[in-house]
Amino acid sequence: MRVKKISGGLAGLGLIVVAVALGAACSGTAVAPGDGDAASDSDATPTPTTSTTTTASTPTDGSAPPGDAASDTSAPDGATNDASDGSLLDGTSPIDAGPDAIVDAAPDSAPVGTPAVRFVGRWDTRLAAGPRVAFPGARIIARFDGTEVSVTMNNTTGFSGGPSRYDVFIDDVLDPAQLVTMTGVQTYPLANGLAAGVHKIELVKRTEGNLGVTTFMGFDFGAAGTLLPPPAAPTRKIEVISDSTIDGYGVDGMGPNCPAGTLEASHNSRLGLAGLVGSDLGADTIQVAYSGKGLYFNSYRPDTATMGVLYPRALPDDATSVWDFTKFVPDVVVISLGGSDYSPPSAAPLAQFTAKYDELVTQVRTYAPNAHVFMTIYAQIKESYPAGYAARSTVRSAIQAVIAAHPADTRLYLHEMTESVPAQETGCQYHGSPALHRALADTFVPVIKTRTGWL
């Protein structure tokens, strides 16, 4: 049975379930490094990673010297190529022929027994060919009765090249080989010779949007295969807004200077702090993450598409894509930004950085009025590097000021992570190691549980 293209309606772009008629021939169609997280010049012995979360009551007076966080040593490549003429950046045009031409899917509450492909992430659904995704950590999940499965995708390169890469799980077992996409429409065999019966297929996007956009065009389960209802969706929802510090950038690499051609393969959205927190808490997680992005400055200063600009989008580098926030209302929001704002060659002015942070939090609160919002100081934001920037205390002052500006909002928190040391920064381009991300998750997850009451 071939899943050819989505028909029906896309409900919950963040958590999309595509329903198809039972027994019909159906198809659930279904950037850049340098965000202020380079190692400091310290060579101290690693210390246990801990973190604290506080609710600030008063802002600082802003008298602390402008701070700067460590930045990647790679050449800046974080500029965003925004489309301004209404075209889409992958060379296609939005479908505007009327409702029948718009891809959408059944509500998340699709009836039990309805065959469907489930999508988690920010999916753009304007094209009849299928939904498109760019942000890391996006997932495609289906159950089927059959002995084989393949997937058809249309992939484009991103601002920093490509290709997009995916982890493949069959019956919750990770295939050791990554799915490495090719440009254009391609069909990729995922499994064959499976035992007759029911199986689960899941694809997880490892890479950021700067390495390309994927259009999901369908699963093929073979002539005798049958699409089944998807696994039940969890009730918990988390949104992560970050640069590359916690999205798994370079985590699988043997850095800090990874050999040529290995950087993209080292991206792993599941093993960054964002992915680990979502998995540990059993939550559907959307990662609104992009390397080099800040609030006032990006690492590449000529790029003015900061995270506040990207946040309302479904596709980060497509200014015409608009995310429907009603489709995924998070219970928890995690923000990890600031490193790019306090990286050479200049530091963001504290007042302006604070104002931009407040603008983002206000956006978040508009769409998620009851969410627990954790504004973090990531482990690789250093007080002493770059010299004279006082990045950690400056970001702390900004977050405390944002919290103090909303005294009636009791669900805004400062979560500060212990500074990391070089031995914990062995990912590509000085990003965190798997052990660092794991240690950070082990301290952060209990904090989230305490605030939310999740067991």
N, C-alpha and C positions, 0 to 999 in steps of 0.2 A: 504494500500500500504506500503510495507516494503522497507526502504532505506537500502540496504544491504551492498554495498561497493562502494567506489569511483572508477569511471572509467573515463577516459579522462585525463585531465592534471591539476595539481595544479598550478595555477598562483598566485602569490603573497602570498607565505607562510604567510606573515603577514596579508594579507587580501585575503582569498582564496574563490573563488566561484566555486562550483562543479556543472557542468551542466550535466543533464541527459536527455535522449530522452523523449519527451512529450508522456505520456500515457504508457510508458514501465514500467515494474516492476523495480524500480530503488532505489538507495540508495545513498544519499550524505553521505558517511561515514564521512561520516562523517559517608644545609639548616639548616639552623639551627639557632636558636635564638642567639642573642649576637652580634649586629653590632654597638655597641658604642652609645647606646641611652638610657642609664639608667638615672634616675632622679638625680639631684644634691642634696646636703644635705641642700639646702635652703628651708625654709618653708614660703617664702614671699607670700603675697596675689597675686593672678593672676592679670596680667596686660593685657590690650587689645593687641592682637597680630597684629603687623604690619610688613611690610617688605619693603626693598628698593632694587632697581636694578640699578647697575651702570656699565658703561663700563670703565674698568681700562685703564690708559694710561701708567703707569710706574710700574715696579715690585718693590717689597721691596728689601732690601739688604740682606735678609736672616738672619739678626742678631737677630730676635726675638727668644726667647727660644723655643725649640721643644714643640709642643702642644699636648694635649691629650683630646679626647672627652669622654663624659660619656659612659659607656658600660653597657650592660645587666648584671644583677647579677646572671643569670642562668649559669649552667655549660656549657662550650663551647662545641658545637656539630656541628660546621660548616665545618668540613673536607669534602672534596669532593672525592668521590670514582670514579676517572676517569678510564674509560675502555681504555686499551692500546693494547689489542690484536685483535681489530676489532670487538669484540662482542658487543652487546647492553646490557645495564645494566638491562633490564627487562627480560633477559634470552632468547631473540629472536635473530635472525641473520638478517643482512640487506638483502633485496631482491637484487640479482644481476643476475637474470636469463634473463635479457634483458628488453627492453622498455615496453613490454606488462605486465611485472610483477611489474612495478613501478607505484605507486599511484600518479596521478597528476590530475589537474582539469582545467576547462575552464578559460580563462582569466577573469580578473575583469570586463572587458567590454563585458561580455557575452550578447548576444542579448536579448532584452526585450521579455519576454514570455517564456524564457527557465527555466524550473524547476531546482532549485538548492538549495544547503545548503551553507550558507556563513560562513566562518571562519575568526576570527580576532585573531591575536596572532602569536607567533612563533610555527608553526606546522612542525613536522618532517614527511616527506611523503615517506620514503623509503620502508615501508611495505605494501604489498597488502591488509592486513587486514583492514587498515584504517590509517588516520593521527594520530599522537601522539603529546601530549602537556604536558608541565610541568610548565612553568612560570605562575604566577598568572595573573588574569584579562583576560585570553583568553575567547573568546566567540564563541558560536555555534548558528546560527540564521536560522530559516526557516519559511516559510509560507505554510499553507496546507489547503485543503478543507476536513473537516471531523469532527468527534465528539470525537476523542481520540488521544493520542500520548504517545508513550513510547520510550525509548532510550536504545540501547545496547552498553556497554562499556567493555573494558578490562583494569582493573586498577592494578597497581603494587604499592608496598610500596616504600617509598623514604629513603634517608639517615637517616632522623629523624623519620621514621615510616610512619604513615598514619592515616586515609585515606585522599584522595583528597575529597574536598567538593565543591559543586556548588550551586549557587542561580538559581532558576527556575522562569522564567517569562512566563505567559500565557497571550497573548494580552496585554503585557506591565504591567501586574499586578503581583507583587511579591508574590510567594507562601511563606507563613511564615515558612514552613518546608524546611530546607536545604536538598539537595540531598547528602546523605552520601554514598560514594561508598564502595564496598566490593572488596576484592582481587579476581582477575580472571575475566572471562567473565560473566557478569550479565546483565539482562534486567530490567530496572527500569520504572514502570508506572509513567507518569508525569501528565496526566489529562485524565478524561473520563466523559462522559455525557455532553459534551459541546453542545451548540446549533449548529444545522446544519449550515454549512457555512464556511467562511474563518477565519482562526485563525493564530496567530503568536506564535512560541515557541522560547525561547532564554535561553541558559544556560551560566552562567558566573562563571569561576573558581575562587573560593574564596582563595584558598590555594597556597602556594609556592611549587616549585618543590621538596624541601626536604621532602615533604609529599607524593610524588608519581607522576607517569606518567599515563596519560589516553590515551587509544586508542579509538577513536570514531568509532564505527562499524555500526551505522545507526539508524535512526528514524523508527518507525513503526506507521503508521496512521490508522491501522485497515483495514479490508477487503475492505471497500468502500472509504478509504482515498486517497487523491491525493496530491502529492508534487507540490507546485506552485513556481513561481519566487520569490526570496527573496526580502525584502525591499531594496530600493536603498541605496548604500553605501555613506556615507558622503565624501566630497572632502578633508576635513582636516585630517591630520595624525600627531600623536604625538608618540614619543618614549621616554620612561622613563627608565633611568639606575640608579638603586639604591640598597641600602641594605634594611632592613626592615623598615626604618624610615618612608617612605611615601607609602608603598605598602599595608597598611591595616593590618599589623601584629598585632594581639591582640587588635584591635580597639574596638571590640564588647565585650571585657572582662571587668569584674569588678575587676581590679587589684589594686595594682601592682602584688600581689601574687594570681594569679587565682587558684581556687580549682583544684585539680587533675582531669584530664579528660575533662577540659573545654577549654584548650589552643587552640587546633586545631579548635574548633567550633567558637572561637573568631576571627579568621582570616577573613577579609572581604576586598577584593581588591577593591570593589566599593566605600567604605567609607574612604579609605586612600586618602591622598592628590593627588596621581597619578590618581586614579579613578575619583575623584571629578573634577579635572582640565579637564580631557578628556570629562566628561559628560557635564560640564558647557560650554565647547567650542564646543560641538557637533562634536567631532573628534573621529575617530577610534584610539585607543591607545594601543600600545604594551608596556607591562611592563617587562623589562629585570631586574628582581629584585630577590634578594636572601639574606636571613638573614646572617649577620656576614661577608659580603664581603667588602673588602677594595681595595685600589689601590696598596699599598706597602705591607701592612700587612692585614691578615684577623683576626677577633676576636680570632679564634683558631689558634695560630701562626704556628703549624705544617702543617696546610692546606695551601698549596702554590697556589691553584687554585683561584687567585684573580679575580676581575671583568674583568681585561684586558684579562685574559685567557678565561673567560666564554662568553664574549661579542660576539665572532664570532659563537657561537653555537646555534642550534635550541633547544636542550635539555641541560640544564646546567650541569648535571652530566654525560653526555655521550660525551667523547672526540671525538667519531667518527661522531657525528652529526655536520653538517656544515650548517649554515644559509645562504640563498641566499639573500643578501642585496638588490638586484634589485627588489625583490617582494614587498617591503614596503619601500618607500623612504619618511622619515618624513619631515614635514614642520617645526616642533619644536622638539627639543631634550632637555630633562630635566635630569640633572645629580645631584644625591644626594648621595654623598659618602664622606668618611673622618672620620666618627665616629669610625669605626673599626680600622683605622690606628692610632688613638690617644685614645686608650683604654688601660688599664693595661694589661699586665705588663710592656709595653714599648711603646715609641712613635716613629713613623716613622721619620727618618731624613728628614728635610725639603727639601733638594736638591733632594733626591731620590723620595720622595713623589711627588714633583712638576714634576719630569721627568715622573713618571708613569701617572700622570694626563694628561700631555701633550701628552703622547702616546695614551691614550684613546681618547682624543679630536681629535687627528690626524686621528685615525681610523674612528671616527664618520664623520669627514669632508670628508674623502675619499668616503664614501658611501652616504653621504647627503651633497653635496657641497653647497647647498643654504639654509640649515636649520638654524633657529635661535636657538642657543645653550645657554641654561641657566645653568650655573654652580652655584649650590645653596650651601649656608651654612644653613643647616637645623636647626630648632628651638631648637632641643635637643643637638646640639653641643655647649658645654658650655665653657666659658672662665676660669672659676674657678674650674671646675671639669673635670677630676681628678686634684687635686692640683698640680700646677707647670707645667702643660702641655700647658697652653695657647692655647687650641685647636682651639678656634674660630679665633683668630688672625693669627694662623699658617696656617689654611686652607685658610683664606682670602689672606694671602701673596702668597700662592701657586697658587690660581686662578688668582690673579692679574698678577703673573709672566707668567702664560700660555697665558693670553690675550695679554700681552706686547710682547710675543715672536711671535705673529702673527699680526703685526700692520696693514696689509692690509685686515685682516678679520674683517669686521665691524659688524658681527653677532655673536660675542662671548660676553656673558654678565655675570657679577657677580650679583647674586640675593641673598641677605642676609635677613634671617628671624629673627625676634626678638626672643631672648631666651625665651623658655618656663619655667614655674615654676611647682613645684610638683602637684599642683591642676589640671594642664592640662595634667598630665602624668598618667592617671588612667587606661590605657589599660594594658593588661597582660605584665608582666615583664617591667614595667615602660614605655611602649610605649604610644604614644599620644592618647588622648581621641577623640571621634567623634567631640566634640566641637573645639578642637585644630585643627584638620584637616580641619574642615569647615572654621574656621577663617583664616587659612593659604591660603586656596583656594580663599577666598573672596578678599584677598590682592594680590595674585599672578595672578589670571585670568586677571584683568585689565592691569597688566604689560605686559602680553603676547599679549593681544589685541593691546596695544599701539605699541609694536615692530613689530607685524605682519600686522597690519592694519585690523585685523578681527573685524567685528562689533558684 
